């Protein structure tokens, strides 16, 4: 398969041709969740976006090692260098051990990601499982002159890094002079040479629960360091693709670049990729205003914002109808429209899978149209993983499938093109977009109930009970299930 993939590199702000460091092998690292609460919808969008990226890379034939971490220590409140660890704080509130909190919310995260039909990462390292690697990386940074120890804590020396000709702020576009000369009066800032310096290792107080011995005293690693150490361990000093949400550009990813360069003398990432944010009914999601939703609240319908429940794959499909770099707004109207589109897409895939192909005279114009649309699917995905354009093209193919099905004219396509069409529809819907229709037992049961009603209707028709037959058809139609009687039996579609 020809690989002509272009992606948007956040580091330079433009699309570039993707050329992996090691031929056909691709290493991708995505910053995972800090497991102190239920995974939020915005996080889910990021992980779903990168799930599609991983899926498409595999679909193109690349050998992909996908690493997504679990942050289970070192992430302080407000992403700061001073304050309380998010997990330790939640452990105190719930009166549990920190690792109980970690286990509880890691399981929640895995469950939600499974419902969204995301592939598990190749490796899912934890911060607490890589303390040794983080300590060794700090040693290297100190040895190379870019960190200093104060009162058992170790800080990265941003000014020294810049004075030596490196660019701190090149990913986020932050003003470096402002960062260096900033004078925020925060607790503990007096330990730093400059306010822009960030913690690699923090000295732990007696009250701090999660802490480990180190050459600088008992403490815990800085949040930014964790990803640098784990990424380097499993993907090498330079990673092909590093991803995450837009909110991680600064300070997290900016600090990762500085750590990687100062420890290993090489830019740690070749291509930086960032997924954009979600809004809800046109407003930013926020716990404080109550304008927020958890995935479970969407699936169950138990919320005061959306008018009904939506299945995980409908939500996934909705997210993929926007480009991963664009802002996406959640609303009942938009989700309802996506639900109808999702059902039409899955119904067309089902129709195409059940076709008994019999060759007729070939309609060369139709044949060529299908081939061009198939090639357009690859073209759109090769253009920075453009899922909305890919989905739009798939719906053009859906229209052709429905027309051919109604006219019984699949035989007017060459057998080679028909097989290509089946392969493309299945490949892009299932393997690339991850829209497996069997997203829950409820979908299976719904299908079984419809089949049962059709069986009762057919029996009524055979007994010439046309009133009951028509009643079943009409009532199914009222709830969006269209019945079609044909020579080969009765079929239905969900609209």
N, C-alpha and C positions, 0 to 999 in steps of 0.2 A: 504494500500500500504506500502511495506517495505521501510523504509527510511534509506538508508545506504550512506549518502552523505559525501564526503570529500572535503574540500576546502583548498586553500593555504592561510595560515595566515601570512601576511607580517611581523608581529611582531616577529615571531620566524623563518621565512624563510623556512617553510616546510608545507606539507599537513597534516591536522588533521581531525579527524572525527567531523562533525558538530553536536553539542548538544546544543540546545537553552537553555537559562537561565530558561524560564518558559514553560517547557513541549512542547506543540504543538504551542505555540505562538512565533512569530519571530518579533523582532524589527530591522529595518534596516534604517540607516541614510546615505544619500549621499550628499556631499557638492554640492550645486547648483551653478548657475552662478552669477557673479557680473554683474548686468544688466546696463551696460553703452555703449554697442555696440552689433552688431549682434552676435549671438552665432556662434562660430567657429566649424569647422569640428572635431577638436580634442576633444572639449567638447562633441560634439554629440556622438562620439565613446564611451566615458565614460558613458554617460547616456543610450545609447543603450545596452552596456554591462550589466549595472546593471538592466536595464529593463528585460533582459533575466533571470538574477539571481532571480529577484522578481517573474517573471512568473513561473519559474521552482519550486521555493519554494511553490507557490500556487498550481501548478500542482501536487506536492507531497502531498498536503492536509494540509499544514501549514496555520495557520491564520497569515497573514502578515500585519504589520503596517509599511508602507514605508513613511519615512519623507525625503523630499528633500527641502532645504531652498532656499530662494532668498536673496542674499546679496545686500541690497539697501542703505547701509551706512557703513562707517568705513574702507573700503578697499582702502588704499592709494597706490599711484603709486609705482611700483617695489616691491610691497608687504612689504613696509617698515613701520617703526613706525613714520616717519617724512616725510612731504611733503603734497601734495594735494590729496584730496579724488577723486577717479576716476570718480565718478558720478557728483560731483560738477564741476570738470574740464570740463566734456562733456557738462554740462548744460550751462556753460559760453560760450563755443564754439558755441553751437547751439542756444544760447540766449533763453533758456527755463528754467522753474523751475526744480529743481532736480527731483521732483516727476513726472514731465512730461517725463523726460528721463527714469525714472524707469518704468513707464507705457508703454512707447513706446517699450522698448527692452524686457520687460517681455512678452508683447503680441507677439513680434517676436519670442521669445524663445518658447512659448507655441505653436505657429503655426508650427514651424519647428519640434518640438517634436511630434506633431500630425501627420504631414506628414510622419514621420518615424515610425508611429504606436506604439509609446511608451505609456504605461499605465500612467495616471496621478498619482502622489503620493497620499497617504492617507491624508497627511497633507503637506501643503507647506507654512511654516512660513516665515516671513520676519524679518530682523534685526531691522528695525524701529518699528515693532509691538511688540518687546520684549525687550525694553530698561529697563523696571522695573526688568525683570528676570536677565538681565545682571548686573545691579547694585547690586542686591541681591547676585549674585554669587561672585562679587568682594568683597563685605563685608565679605563673608565667607572666602575667600582666605586671606584677610588682618587679620581677626580674628585668623586664624590658623598660621599666622606668615610668609606667603610666598609672601607678596606683600608690597610695600611701596609707599607713596604719595610724589610727588615733584612738587611744583608749579602748583597744580591743576591736575596733571597727576598721574596715578597709574601704577607702573611697577611690573612685576612678578620677584621675586628674584631667579634667576636660581641657583646661588651659594649656597644659603641657602637650596634650594630644594635638591641639590646634597649632601651637607654636612650632611643632615638628612638621607642619605642612599637611596634616590630615583635615578633612572636612567633617566637623560635627554639626549636624543640621541639614546635611545634603538630601536626606530622604524627606524630611518634613518641611524643608524650606524655612526653618526658624532663623531669626536674626541672631547671629552668634554673639555680636557685641552686647546685645541686650541680655542674652543668656549669661554671659560672663560677668557683666556689671550689675546684674540683678541684686536686689537687696531685701528679699523677702525675709521677714523676721519670724521664722518658724522654730519650733522647739528643737533644739539639738543642732541647728544650722551652724552654730559657732564651732563645731568640730571640723567643718569643711574649710578648705582653702578658698573655695568659691562656691556660691549658691548653686551653680550649674553642675557641680560634682555630684556623682550618684554612688549609692552604696553597692559594694560587691559582697561585703560581709558585715553583719551588724552584731555588735556585742549585745548579749541578752541579759536582761535584768533577772533577778531571782524570781520575779512573778511570771516571767515569760515561760510558757508551757513547752513550746516546740524549740529545742536547741540542741546543738551538737558541739563536741570539742573540735578545736582547730588550732593551727599554729599561733593564732592571734588571741586565743581565749575562747570561752564557750559562747556560742552565738548561733546565727542562722544566715543562710545565703540571701542575697538581694534578689528581688523578683526578676530583674532583667537577665541576671547571670544564668538562671536555670535553663532557659531556652538555648543560649549560646553553648553551654556545656553539653546538653543532651543532643542538640543538632549536630555538633562536631563529632560526638561519639558514634552516632549511627549513620551519619551521611557525609562525614569528612569535614575538613577545614573550610571547604567552599561547597555550598548547597546549590542545586539547580534552581529550585523555586522555594521561596519562603512566603507564606501567606498568613492572613489574619484580617481582622476588621480595620476599617479606617481609623478607629479610635486608638489603635495600637501604634500608629506611625510615630507618634511622640508621646511619652518618652521611650516606650518599650523597644520598638524596632530600631530607633536611632541609637539607643544604648547598645543594642546587640551588635550593630555594625562596628561601633567603637571597640567593644570588647573583643570581637573576632579579629579585627585588624591589629590591635595591640598585643594580643596573645599569640597570633599565628602569622602575622605579617602578610595577610591576604584578606581581600574583601570576602566576608563570610557567605555572601549570597550573590548569585548571578542575576536572578530575576526576582524582584519584589512584586507581590500582587496583593491588592487590598479590596475587600468587599465593602459595599456601602451600607448605610444604615436603613432602618425601618421606621416608618411613622405610622400612627394609628389615627384614622379619620382626620388626616391632614396635620396632626400635631405630633411632636416628638414624644416617644414613649418615655414615661417617667413614673416611678413608684410614688413620688411625693404628691403628684396630681391625680393619681389613680388611673391615668391613661396608659394602662399596660395590660398585657395578656400573657398568661402562661400557655404553653402548648396544650396541656391537659384541659384547660378551660375552653379551648377551641374545639377539641375533639369531643368533649362531653356536651358542649352548648351551655354549660353552667357559668354564664357571664352576663353582664348587663350591657355589653357593647355590641356584640354580634347578634343577629336575629335568630340564628339557628346553629346547630353543630355542623362541623365540616370534618371530613376524614383527613388523616395525615397526608395521604398522597394528593388530595385536592389542594391542600395547603402547599405542598411541595411544588405541584404543577403551577400554582399561582405565583410562587416565588420565581420560578424559572421563566415566567412570561415577561420578566424584567431583566435587563442586563445586570450582571453582578456588580458593576461599578456605578449603577444608578440608584437613586433613592427610591424606595418602594413603600407605597402607602397601603395599609390594611383597612378594609371596610367590608361590610356585609354585601354590598352591591358588587364589589369587585370579586369577592370570593364566590358569590353565587354564579357570576358569569364564568368564572374559571371552572366551577363544578360542571356546568353544562358543556364547556369545551372539553374537559377531561373525559366525560362520559362519551362524547362523540368520537374522540380520538381512540378510546379503548374499544368502542363498538366497531369502528372501521378496522382496527387491528384484528379483532375477532372474526369479522367477515372475511378478511383477506386470508386468514389462517385456514378457514373452512372451505375455500373455493376448490372445486374439482375442475382443474384446468383442462380444457379441450381446445386445441388449436383450430382457429378459423383463418379466414383471410386477414392478413395483417394490415392494420391501419397505421401506416408509417408516420403520419403526423402525430397521432396519439402516442405511439411508441417513443418517438423522439422527445415529446413533451415530458413524458415520465422520466426518461433518462436525464434530461436537463434539470428537472426538479430534484432528483436524487443527488446529482452532483452539486446542486445548490445547498443541500443539507451539509455536505462536507465543507463547502466554501464558507458558509456562515459560521460553523463551529471552528474552522481554522482561522477565523477572524476574531481573535480574542474571546473564544468560547461564547459566541453570540447566540444564546439560547432562544431569545424572543424571535429572532429572524428564522432560526431553525424550526421552531414550533409553527410559525406562520407558513413555512414551506411544507411542513408535514400536513397542515390542514389543506393545502392545495392538493396534496396527494390523497387526502381523505375524501375530498370532493370527487376526484376521479374514481376512487374505489367505490363510492356510493353510486355514482352514475353507471359504472360498469356492472355493479351488482343489480341495480334496478333494471338495466337493459339486457342483462345476461350476456355481456359483451367482453368479458375478460379474455376470451379467445382471440380477440382482435389485437392483442398485444403479443409480441413474440415471446416464446417460452423463456428465452434468456432474460428478457426485460421483466417478465412476470416474476421470475425467481429473484432477480435483483431488487424488485419492488418489495417482495416479502422480506427479504434479508434486511433491506434498509429500514422498513417500518418496524420490524422486530428489534433490530439493532439499536436504532436511535431511541425508540420509545422505552425499551426495557434496559438495554445495556448502558446507553449514554445518559439519558434523562432519568433513569431509575424509576420509571413509572409502572411498576409491576401492579397489575390490577388487584392482586390478592393481598391488599394491604391490611386486611383484618378479617376476622371470622364473620363479622357483621356483613361484609360484602358478599361472602360466600353464602351466608344464610339468606340474604336478600335475593340473590340469584336463584337459590333453591325455591324460595317462596313464589317467585315469578313463574318458574317452571311448573310448580305445583298448580298455580292458577291456570296456566295454559293447558295443563293436562285435564283439569276439570272442565275447562271451556271446550276442549276437543271432544270430551265425552258427551257434553251437552249437545254439541253439534251433531254427533253421531246418533244421538237419541232424538234429533230434530227438535230439541228444546232451544230454539233460536232466541227466545226472550232472555234466557239465562246467559247464553253465549254472548249476546250483544251487551248485556249488563256488565259482564266481566271485562269485555273489551273497552267499554266506555269508562268504567271506573279506573281501569289501569291507565287509560289515556289521560284522565283527570290528574293523576299524580305523576305524569311525565313519562309514561311507558307506552310507546307506540307499537301496536300489533300489526304484523304484515302476514297475510295468508298467501302462500305461493304453491306452486306445483310440488315442491319438495318438502312442504310442511309449513308450520307457523314459526316465524321468527319475531324478535322484539328488539327495540332500541330504546335507550334512555335519553331523554332530551332535557 
